[in-house]
Amino acid sequence: MPNKSEDRGMMKWAAFHSVMSEDEVNSYINMSNPNEKPELSEDQINELEQLIIDAYYNKSVVTLTIYKKQENSIETGIITKLDGVNKLVYLDKKPIPFSDILSIKFE
């Protein structure tokens, strides 16, 4: 039995403090399950939505990372149409469900 000076007492029940952000943790989890669709936070979805709108109005060439058929694919082009009712983004006239878009990068 440890003596009083070796006993950590309540310190051993202290909450774990992670130095990783929530995005880093989500990214790590997603890398460990490559066949599962990564879940985006509400903030990430809002930011992605705003970037897509900006790209559409500026007619910018973008690269989209898209989740389909249990893997990520990358497609490059210009967003030609936004369909808010059906939640579709048209990249060079090809419809892509907004829910399948994981990230956008401006070229």
N, CA, C and O atoms as a GROMACS GRO file, in nm:
protein
  428
    1MET      N    1   0.085  -0.117   0.000
    1MET     CA    2   0.000   0.000   0.000
    1MET      C    3   0.089   0.124   0.000
    1MET      O    4   0.183   0.133   0.079
    2PRO      N    5   0.059   0.220  -0.091
    2PRO     CA    6   0.144   0.338  -0.099
    2PRO      C    7   0.127   0.427   0.024
    2PRO      O    8   0.019   0.435   0.083
    3ASN      N    9   0.237   0.493   0.060
    3ASN     CA   10   0.225   0.585   0.173
    3ASN      C   11   0.156   0.713   0.127
    3ASN      O   12   0.132   0.732   0.008
    4LYS      N   13   0.127   0.799   0.219
    4LYS     CA   14   0.049   0.920   0.192
    4LYS      C   15   0.118   1.010   0.090
    4LYS      O   16   0.049   1.077   0.013
    5SER      N   17   0.248   1.016   0.087
    5SER     CA   18   0.319   1.104  -0.006
    5SER      C   19   0.312   1.051  -0.149
    5SER      O   20   0.325   1.129  -0.243
    6GLU      N   21   0.291   0.918  -0.168
    6GLU     CA   22   0.282   0.861  -0.301
    6GLU      C   23   0.138   0.858  -0.354
    6GLU      O   24   0.117   0.840  -0.474
    7ASP      N   25   0.041   0.875  -0.267
    7ASP     CA   26  -0.099   0.870  -0.306
    7ASP      C   27  -0.135   0.996  -0.384
    7ASP      O   28  -0.110   1.108  -0.338
    8ARG      N   29  -0.194   0.976  -0.501
    8ARG     CA   30  -0.231   1.092  -0.583
    8ARG      C   31  -0.367   1.148  -0.543
    8ARG      O   32  -0.404   1.256  -0.587
    9GLY      N   33  -0.438   1.076  -0.463
    9GLY     CA   34  -0.567   1.124  -0.414
    9GLY      C   35  -0.662   1.156  -0.527
    9GLY      O   36  -0.676   1.078  -0.621
   10MET      N   37  -0.728   1.271  -0.519
   10MET     CA   38  -0.827   1.310  -0.620
   10MET      C   39  -0.761   1.345  -0.753
   10MET      O   40  -0.830   1.352  -0.854
   11MET      N   41  -0.634   1.367  -0.756
   11MET     CA   42  -0.567   1.404  -0.879
   11MET      C   43  -0.586   1.295  -0.986
   11MET      O   44  -0.595   1.328  -1.104
   12LYS      N   45  -0.593   1.169  -0.947
   12LYS     CA   46  -0.609   1.063  -1.045
   12LYS      C   47  -0.746   1.065  -1.110
   12LYS      O   48  -0.766   1.000  -1.212
   13TRP      N   49  -0.840   1.138  -1.055
   13TRP     CA   50  -0.974   1.147  -1.113
   13TRP      C   51  -0.994   1.277  -1.190
   13TRP      O   52  -1.104   1.305  -1.238
   14ALA      N   53  -0.889   1.356  -1.201
   14ALA     CA   54  -0.902   1.482  -1.275
   14ALA      C   55  -0.934   1.453  -1.421
   14ALA      O   56  -0.887   1.354  -1.478
   15ALA      N   57  -1.013   1.538  -1.480
   15ALA     CA   58  -1.053   1.519  -1.621
   15ALA      C   59  -0.932   1.530  -1.712
   15ALA      O   60  -0.838   1.605  -1.686
   16PHE      N   61  -0.936   1.454  -1.819
   16PHE     CA   62  -0.830   1.456  -1.918
   16PHE      C   63  -0.840   1.586  -1.997
   16PHE      O   64  -0.947   1.622  -2.045
   17HIS      N   65  -0.729   1.656  -2.011
   17HIS     CA   66  -0.725   1.780  -2.088
   17HIS      C   67  -0.649   1.753  -2.216
   17HIS      O   68  -0.528   1.729  -2.214
   18SER      N   69  -0.718   1.757  -2.328
   18SER     CA   70  -0.657   1.727  -2.457
   18SER      C   71  -0.603   1.854  -2.520
   18SER      O   72  -0.662   1.961  -2.508
   19VAL      N   73  -0.490   1.841  -2.586
   19VAL     CA   74  -0.433   1.953  -2.659
   19VAL      C   75  -0.480   1.953  -2.804
   19VAL      O   76  -0.444   2.042  -2.881
   20MET      N   77  -0.559   1.853  -2.843
   20MET     CA   78  -0.611   1.846  -2.979
   20MET      C   79  -0.745   1.919  -2.987
   20MET      O   80  -0.828   1.909  -2.896
   21SER      N   81  -0.766   1.992  -3.095
   21SER     CA   82  -0.894   2.059  -3.115
   21SER      C   83  -0.998   1.957  -3.159
   21SER      O   84  -0.965   1.844  -3.194
   22GLU      N   85  -1.124   1.999  -3.157
   22GLU     CA   86  -1.232   1.910  -3.199
   22GLU      C   87  -1.215   1.869  -3.346
   22GLU      O   88  -1.241   1.754  -3.382
   23ASP      N   89  -1.171   1.962  -3.430
   23ASP     CA   90  -1.150   1.930  -3.572
   23ASP      C   91  -1.039   1.827  -3.590
   23ASP      O   92  -1.050   1.738  -3.673
   24GLU      N   93  -0.931   1.840  -3.511
   24GLU     CA   94  -0.822   1.743  -3.520
   24GLU      C   95  -0.867   1.605  -3.474
   24GLU      O   96  -0.829   1.504  -3.533
   25VAL      N   97  -0.947   1.600  -3.370
   25VAL     CA   98  -0.999   1.472  -3.320
   25VAL      C   99  -1.088   1.409  -3.427
   25VAL      O  100  -1.076   1.290  -3.455
   26ASN      N  101  -1.179   1.490  -3.487
   26ASN     CA  102  -1.268   1.438  -3.591
   26ASN      C  103  -1.188   1.390  -3.710
   26ASN      O  104  -1.219   1.285  -3.768
   27SER      N  105  -1.084   1.463  -3.748
   27SER     CA  106  -0.999   1.423  -3.861
   27SER      C  107  -0.931   1.290  -3.831
   27SER      O  108  -0.923   1.203  -3.918
   28TYR      N  109  -0.881   1.275  -3.709
   28TYR     CA  110  -0.814   1.149  -3.670
   28TYR      C  111  -0.913   1.033  -3.674
   28TYR      O  112  -0.880   0.924  -3.721
   29ILE      N  113  -1.033   1.055  -3.624
   29ILE     CA  114  -1.136   0.950  -3.625
   29ILE      C  115  -1.171   0.912  -3.768
   29ILE      O  116  -1.184   0.794  -3.800
   30ASN      N  117  -1.185   1.012  -3.854
   30ASN     CA  118  -1.220   0.987  -3.993
   30ASN      C  119  -1.110   0.912  -4.067
   30ASN      O  120  -1.140   0.830  -4.154
   31MET      N  121  -0.984   0.939  -4.033
   31MET     CA  122  -0.873   0.868  -4.097
   31MET      C  123  -0.872   0.722  -4.054
   31MET      O  124  -0.831   0.635  -4.132
   32SER      N  125  -0.915   0.693  -3.933
   32SER     CA  126  -0.913   0.556  -3.885
   32SER      C  127  -1.026   0.473  -3.943
   32SER      O  128  -1.020   0.350  -3.940
   33ASN      N  129  -1.130   0.537  -3.996
   33ASN     CA  130  -1.243   0.470  -4.061
   33ASN      C  131  -1.260   0.526  -4.202
   33ASN      O  132  -1.355   0.601  -4.226
   34PRO      N  133  -1.171   0.492  -4.296
   34PRO     CA  134  -1.174   0.558  -4.426
   34PRO      C  135  -1.299   0.530  -4.508
   34PRO      O  136  -1.330   0.606  -4.600
   35ASN      N  137  -1.374   0.424  -4.479
   35ASN     CA  138  -1.492   0.391  -4.558
   35ASN      C  139  -1.619   0.458  -4.506
   35ASN      O  140  -1.723   0.451  -4.570
   36GLU      N  141  -1.611   0.523  -4.392
   36GLU     CA  142  -1.727   0.590  -4.336
   36GLU      C  143  -1.723   0.737  -4.374
   36GLU      O  144  -1.616   0.799  -4.379
   37LYS      N  145  -1.841   0.793  -4.399
   37LYS     CA  146  -1.848   0.934  -4.436
   37LYS      C  147  -1.813   1.021  -4.315
   37LYS      O  148  -1.871   1.004  -4.208
   38PRO      N  149  -1.720   1.113  -4.332
   38PRO     CA  150  -1.685   1.203  -4.222
   38PRO      C  151  -1.803   1.294  -4.190
   38PRO      O  152  -1.872   1.342  -4.280
   39GLU      N  153  -1.825   1.318  -4.063
   39GLU     CA  154  -1.931   1.407  -4.019
   39GLU      C  155  -1.873   1.546  -3.999
   39GLU      O  156  -1.773   1.564  -3.930
   40LEU      N  157  -1.936   1.646  -4.061
   40LEU     CA  158  -1.893   1.784  -4.046
   40LEU      C  159  -1.973   1.850  -3.936
   40LEU      O  160  -2.092   1.823  -3.918
   41SER      N  161  -1.907   1.937  -3.861
   41SER     CA  162  -1.978   2.012  -3.757
   41SER      C  163  -2.067   2.117  -3.823
   41SER      O  164  -2.052   2.145  -3.942
   42GLU      N  165  -2.158   2.174  -3.748
   42GLU     CA  166  -2.247   2.276  -3.802
   42GLU      C  167  -2.168   2.398  -3.850
   42GLU      O  168  -2.202   2.458  -3.952
   43ASP      N  169  -2.062   2.434  -3.777
   43ASP     CA  170  -1.977   2.545  -3.818
   43ASP      C  171  -1.907   2.514  -3.950
   43ASP      O  172  -1.898   2.601  -4.037
   44GLN      N  173  -1.858   2.392  -3.966
   44GLN     CA  174  -1.791   2.353  -4.090
   44GLN      C  175  -1.890   2.355  -4.207
   44GLN      O  176  -1.854   2.397  -4.317
   45ILE      N  177  -2.012   2.311  -4.184
   45ILE     CA  178  -2.114   2.312  -4.290
   45ILE      C  179  -2.147   2.455  -4.330
   45ILE      O  180  -2.158   2.485  -4.449
   46ASN      N  181  -2.162   2.544  -4.232
   46ASN     CA  182  -2.192   2.685  -4.262
   46ASN      C  183  -2.078   2.750  -4.340
   46ASN      O  184  -2.102   2.825  -4.434
   47GLU      N  185  -1.955   2.722  -4.300
   47GLU     CA  186  -1.840   2.778  -4.370
   47GLU      C  187  -1.832   2.724  -4.513
   47GLU      O  188  -1.806   2.800  -4.606
   48LEU      N  189  -1.854   2.596  -4.529
   48LEU     CA  190  -1.852   2.533  -4.660
   48LEU      C  191  -1.961   2.594  -4.750
   48LEU      O  192  -1.937   2.623  -4.867
   49GLU      N  193  -2.078   2.612  -4.695
   49GLU     CA  194  -2.189   2.673  -4.769
   49GLU      C  195  -2.152   2.813  -4.816
   49GLU      O  196  -2.178   2.849  -4.931
   50GLN      N  197  -2.093   2.893  -4.728
   50GLN     CA  198  -2.054   3.030  -4.764
   50GLN      C  199  -1.945   3.030  -4.872
   50GLN      O  200  -1.949   3.113  -4.963
   51LEU      N  201  -1.849   2.940  -4.862
   51LEU     CA  202  -1.743   2.933  -4.963
   51LEU      C  203  -1.798   2.891  -5.099
   51LEU      O  204  -1.753   2.940  -5.202
   52ILE      N  205  -1.895   2.801  -5.100
   52ILE     CA  206  -1.957   2.758  -5.226
   52ILE      C  207  -2.034   2.874  -5.289
   52ILE      O  208  -2.027   2.894  -5.410
   53ILE      N  209  -2.105   2.951  -5.208
   53ILE     CA  210  -2.179   3.067  -5.260
   53ILE      C  211  -2.081   3.169  -5.317
   53ILE      O  212  -2.104   3.224  -5.425
   54ASP      N  213  -1.971   3.196  -5.245
   54ASP     CA  214  -1.869   3.289  -5.294
   54ASP      C  215  -1.810   3.242  -5.426
   54ASP      O  216  -1.793   3.321  -5.519
   55ALA      N  217  -1.780   3.113  -5.435
   55ALA     CA  218  -1.722   3.057  -5.558
   55ALA      C  219  -1.820   3.070  -5.674
   55ALA      O  220  -1.779   3.098  -5.787
   56TYR      N  221  -1.948   3.050  -5.647
   56TYR     CA  222  -2.050   3.061  -5.751
   56TYR      C  223  -2.058   3.204  -5.805
   56TYR      O  224  -2.054   3.225  -5.926
   57TYR      N  225  -2.068   3.301  -5.716
   57TYR     CA  226  -2.083   3.440  -5.760
   57TYR      C  227  -1.955   3.496  -5.823
   57TYR      O  228  -1.962   3.584  -5.909
   58ASN      N  229  -1.840   3.446  -5.782
   58ASN     CA  230  -1.713   3.493  -5.839
   58ASN      C  231  -1.668   3.411  -5.959
   58ASN      O  232  -1.566   3.443  -6.021
   59LYS      N  233  -1.743   3.305  -5.992
   59LYS     CA  234  -1.708   3.216  -6.104
   59LYS      C  235  -1.564   3.164  -6.090
   59LYS      O  236  -1.489   3.157  -6.187
   60SER      N  237  -1.529   3.128  -5.969
   60SER     CA  238  -1.394   3.078  -5.938
   60SER      C  239  -1.381   2.930  -5.972
   60SER      O  240  -1.477   2.854  -5.963
   61VAL      N  241  -1.261   2.892  -6.012
   61VAL     CA  242  -1.230   2.750  -6.032
   61VAL      C  243  -1.203   2.692  -5.894
   61VAL      O  244  -1.121   2.744  -5.818
   62VAL      N  245  -1.272   2.583  -5.862
   62VAL     CA  246  -1.259   2.522  -5.730
   62VAL      C  247  -1.233   2.372  -5.743
   62VAL      O  248  -1.263   2.310  -5.844
   63THR      N  249  -1.176   2.317  -5.638
   63THR     CA  250  -1.160   2.173  -5.626
   63THR      C  251  -1.244   2.129  -5.507
   63THR      O  252  -1.227   2.177  -5.395
   64LEU      N  253  -1.337   2.037  -5.534
   64LEU     CA  254  -1.424   1.985  -5.429
   64LEU      C  255  -1.380   1.845  -5.391
   64LEU      O  256  -1.350   1.763  -5.477
   65THR      N  257  -1.375   1.819  -5.262
   65THR     CA  258  -1.356   1.682  -5.212
   65THR      C  259  -1.496   1.630  -5.185
   65THR      O  260  -1.572   1.687  -5.106
   66ILE      N  261  -1.529   1.520  -5.252
   66ILE     CA  262  -1.665   1.466  -5.248
   66ILE      C  263  -1.661   1.323  -5.196
   66ILE      O  264  -1.574   1.244  -5.234
   67TYR      N  265  -1.756   1.291  -5.109
   67TYR     CA  266  -1.770   1.155  -5.058
   67TYR      C  267  -1.874   1.084  -5.142
   67TYR      O  268  -1.990   1.125  -5.147
   68LYS      N  269  -1.833   0.977  -5.207
   68LYS     CA  270  -1.931   0.895  -5.279
   68LYS      C  271  -1.881   0.752  -5.286
   68LYS      O  272  -1.761   0.726  -5.301
   69LYS      N  273  -1.974   0.662  -5.275
   69LYS     CA  274  -1.945   0.519  -5.280
   69LYS      C  275  -1.834   0.478  -5.184
   69LYS      O  276  -1.742   0.406  -5.221
   70GLN      N  277  -1.845   0.525  -5.063
   70GLN     CA  278  -1.756   0.491  -4.952
   70GLN      C  279  -1.611   0.530  -4.975
   70GLN      O  280  -1.520   0.468  -4.919
   71GLU      N  281  -1.587   0.633  -5.057
   71GLU     CA  282  -1.451   0.685  -5.072
   71GLU      C  283  -1.458   0.831  -5.112
   71GLU      O  284  -1.562   0.880  -5.159
   72ASN      N  285  -1.348   0.900  -5.094
   72ASN     CA  286  -1.340   1.041  -5.130
   72ASN      C  287  -1.292   1.054  -5.274
   72ASN      O  288  -1.202   0.981  -5.316
   73SER      N  289  -1.351   1.146  -5.347
   73SER     CA  290  -1.304   1.177  -5.481
   73SER      C  291  -1.284   1.327  -5.490
   73SER      O  292  -1.341   1.403  -5.412
   74ILE      N  293  -1.204   1.369  -5.585
   74ILE     CA  294  -1.174   1.511  -5.603
   74ILE      C  295  -1.216   1.551  -5.743
   74ILE      O  296  -1.183   1.485  -5.842
   75GLU      N  297  -1.291   1.661  -5.750
   75GLU     CA  298  -1.337   1.712  -5.879
   75GLU      C  299  -1.309   1.861  -5.885
   75GLU      O  300  -1.329   1.933  -5.787
   76THR      N  301  -1.263   1.906  -6.002
   76THR     CA  302  -1.228   2.047  -6.021
   76THR      C  303  -1.316   2.106  -6.131
   76THR      O  304  -1.345   2.040  -6.231
   77GLY      N  305  -1.358   2.229  -6.112
   77GLY     CA  306  -1.438   2.298  -6.211
   77GLY      C  307  -1.493   2.428  -6.157
   77GLY      O  308  -1.448   2.480  -6.055
   78ILE      N  309  -1.593   2.480  -6.229
   78ILE     CA  310  -1.660   2.604  -6.190
   78ILE      C  311  -1.804   2.570  -6.149
   78ILE      O  312  -1.872   2.494  -6.217
   79ILE      N  313  -1.847   2.625  -6.037
   79ILE     CA  314  -1.983   2.603  -5.992
   79ILE      C  315  -2.075   2.686  -6.082
   79ILE      O  316  -2.069   2.809  -6.082
   80THR      N  317  -2.159   2.618  -6.158
   80THR     CA  318  -2.243   2.685  -6.257
   80THR      C  319  -2.386   2.709  -6.209
   80THR      O  320  -2.456   2.793  -6.265
   81LYS      N  321  -2.429   2.637  -6.106
   81LYS     CA  322  -2.566   2.653  -6.058
   81LYS      C  323  -2.576   2.603  -5.915
   81LYS      O  324  -2.508   2.508  -5.876
   82LEU      N  325  -2.661   2.668  -5.838
   82LEU     CA  326  -2.694   2.625  -5.702
   82LEU      C  327  -2.843   2.599  -5.696
   82LEU      O  328  -2.923   2.686  -5.732
   83ASP      N  329  -2.882   2.481  -5.652
   83ASP     CA  330  -3.024   2.444  -5.640
   83ASP      C  331  -3.053   2.423  -5.492
   83ASP      O  332  -3.028   2.316  -5.437
   84GLY      N  333  -3.107   2.529  -5.428
   84GLY     CA  334  -3.135   2.524  -5.285
   84GLY      C  335  -3.249   2.431  -5.247
   84GLY      O  336  -3.250   2.375  -5.138
   85VAL      N  337  -3.345   2.414  -5.338
   85VAL     CA  338  -3.460   2.329  -5.310
   85VAL      C  339  -3.417   2.183  -5.300
   85VAL      O  340  -3.454   2.112  -5.206
   86ASN      N  341  -3.339   2.138  -5.398
   86ASN     CA  342  -3.293   1.999  -5.400
   86ASN      C  343  -3.156   1.980  -5.335
   86ASN      O  344  -3.103   1.869  -5.330
   87LYS      N  345  -3.100   2.091  -5.286
   87LYS     CA  346  -2.968   2.091  -5.220
   87LYS      C  347  -2.861   2.029  -5.309
   87LYS      O  348  -2.790   1.937  -5.270
   88LEU      N  349  -2.852   2.084  -5.432
   88LEU     CA  350  -2.753   2.038  -5.529
   88LEU      C  351  -2.661   2.154  -5.567
   88LEU      O  352  -2.703   2.269  -5.576
   89VAL      N  353  -2.535   2.119  -5.590
   89VAL     CA  354  -2.436   2.212  -5.642
   89VAL      C  355  -2.396   2.157  -5.778
   89VAL      O  356  -2.361   2.039  -5.791
   90TYR      N  357  -2.402   2.241  -5.879
   90TYR     CA  358  -2.365   2.197  -6.014
   90TYR      C  359  -2.222   2.241  -6.042
   90TYR      O  360  -2.193   2.360  -6.049
   91LEU      N  361  -2.133   2.144  -6.059
   91LEU     CA  362  -1.994   2.171  -6.092
   91LEU      C  363  -1.978   2.137  -6.240
   91LEU      O  364  -1.982   2.020  -6.279
   92ASP      N  365  -1.958   2.241  -6.322
   92ASP     CA  366  -1.954   2.224  -6.468
   92ASP      C  367  -2.077   2.147  -6.516
   92ASP      O  368  -2.065   2.052  -6.594
   93LYS      N  369  -2.193   2.188  -6.470
   93LYS     CA  370  -2.324   2.132  -6.506
   93LYS      C  371  -2.349   1.991  -6.455
   93LYS      O  372  -2.450   1.929  -6.490
   94LYS      N  373  -2.258   1.938  -6.372
   94LYS     CA  374  -2.277   1.805  -6.313
   94LYS      C  375  -2.333   1.823  -6.172
   94LYS      O  376  -2.270   1.888  -6.088
   95PRO      N  377  -2.452   1.766  -6.143
   95PRO     CA  378  -2.512   1.784  -6.009
   95PRO      C  379  -2.439   1.702  -5.902
   95PRO      O  380  -2.410   1.584  -5.920
   96ILE      N  381  -2.412   1.770  -5.790
   96ILE     CA  382  -2.347   1.705  -5.675
   96ILE      C  383  -2.430   1.740  -5.552
   96ILE      O  384  -2.451   1.858  -5.524
   97PRO      N  385  -2.477   1.641  -5.478
   97PRO     CA  386  -2.551   1.672  -5.354
   97PRO      C  387  -2.462   1.748  -5.255
   97PRO      O  388  -2.348   1.709  -5.230
   98PHE      N  389  -2.516   1.856  -5.200
   98PHE     CA  390  -2.439   1.935  -5.104
   98PHE      C  391  -2.390   1.848  -4.988
   98PHE      O  392  -2.280   1.869  -4.938
   99SER      N  393  -2.471   1.753  -4.946
   99SER     CA  394  -2.437   1.669  -4.832
   99SER      C  395  -2.316   1.579  -4.860
   99SER      O  396  -2.256   1.525  -4.766
  100ASP      N  397  -2.279   1.562  -4.987
  100ASP     CA  398  -2.163   1.479  -5.022
  100ASP      C  399  -2.033   1.558  -5.028
  100ASP      O  400  -1.925   1.499  -5.038
  101ILE      N  401  -2.041   1.692  -5.023
  101ILE     CA  402  -1.921   1.775  -5.032
  101ILE      C  403  -1.855   1.784  -4.895
  101ILE      O  404  -1.919   1.819  -4.796
  102LEU      N  405  -1.727   1.751  -4.891
  102LEU     CA  406  -1.652   1.754  -4.764
  102LEU      C  407  -1.567   1.879  -4.751
  102LEU      O  408  -1.549   1.931  -4.640
  103SER      N  409  -1.512   1.928  -4.864
  103SER     CA  410  -1.430   2.047  -4.856
  103SER      C  411  -1.424   2.115  -4.993
  103SER      O  412  -1.456   2.054  -5.096
  104ILE      N  413  -1.382   2.240  -4.992
  104ILE     CA  414  -1.366   2.318  -5.114
  104ILE      C  415  -1.233   2.390  -5.107
  104ILE      O  416  -1.193   2.440  -5.001
  105LYS      N  417  -1.164   2.395  -5.220
  105LYS     CA  418  -1.036   2.465  -5.228
  105LYS      C  419  -1.039   2.550  -5.353
  105LYS      O  420  -1.073   2.502  -5.461
  106PHE      N  421  -1.003   2.677  -5.340
  106PHE     CA  422  -0.998   2.766  -5.454
  106PHE      C  423  -0.867   2.747  -5.528
  106PHE      O  424  -0.760   2.736  -5.467
  107GLU      N  425  -0.875   2.742  -5.659
  107GLU     CA  426  -0.755   2.722  -5.743
  107GLU      C  427  -0.692   2.855  -5.776
  107GLU      O  428  -0.590   2.860  -5.845
   0.00000   0.00000   0.00000
